[in-house]
Amino acid sequence: MTEKKDLFMQTGKSQISTTNMLIEKLKPSIEYLTYNIKRYNVPITLVLFYSEEDISDKLHDSVRLTDVIDSIKIGDSYFNFVFLIFTDEEDSYAFVKHVEYNKLSNIDHFYYYETLQPEIYNYYNFINTYLFEIDEKKKNNDLA
């Protein structure tokens, strides 16, 4: 049986293992998209939707053809990374609120978004920023 201290966000894995699995899956998409940011000066925002239900179909219904979704299930958790291409943070907020209101109103979920930078120097820090923000929101919600 796994001890509670080794569980991270209902994944049944440690925080390091969870981050490693996410990096392995996301790194090709991130490298390709950061190249496009550098080369063509394209704004891209990365949104992480975290839930304990599969919401990938609902997200696929909401994105444009140019957007990229990487959905990853680890343990009982679903991590849906949505790369909003040609989208700044203001429009990303509108996207998130639209999805929340129209698709996810009856599903417990958490999100965090940030503009993707042209260079990612440390993938662990980059992914952990998203994970820790979501984990903090989740803990605050559990206390309420």
JODA-V571831 format. One record per backbone hydrogen bond with DSSP energy under -0.5 kcal/mol. NH is the residue of the N-H (numbers start at 1). CO is the residue of the C=O. Records with the same first field share a line. If there is no record, write none. Layout:
NH = CO, CO
This chain:
6 = 3
7 = 4
8 = 13
11 = 8
18 = 14
19 = 15
20 = 16
21 = 17
22 = 18
23 = 19
24 = 20
25 = 21
26 = 22
27 = 23
30 = 26
31 = 27
32 = 28
33 = 29
34 = 30
35 = 31
36 = 32
37 = 33
38 = 34
39 = 35
40 = 36
41 = 37
42 = 36
45 = 84
46 = 114
47 = 45, 82
48 = 112
49 = 47, 80
50 = 48, 110
51 = 78
52 = 108
55 = 53
59 = 55
60 = 56
61 = 57
62 = 59
63 = 59
67 = 64
68 = 83
70 = 81
71 = 69
72 = 79
74 = 72, 77
76 = 10
77 = 74
78 = 51
79 = 72
80 = 49, 78
81 = 70, 79
82 = 47, 80
83 = 68, 81
84 = 45, 82
85 = 83
86 = 43
87 = 43, 84
92 = 88
93 = 89
94 = 90
95 = 91
96 = 92
97 = 93
98 = 94
99 = 95
100 = 96
101 = 97
102 = 98
103 = 99
104 = 99
107 = 104
110 = 50
112 = 48
114 = 46
116 = 44
121 = 119
126 = 122
127 = 123
128 = 124
129 = 125
130 = 126
131 = 127
132 = 128
133 = 129
134 = 130
135 = 131
136 = 132
137 = 133
138 = 134
139 = 135
140 = 136
141 = 137
142 = 138
143 = 139
144 = 140
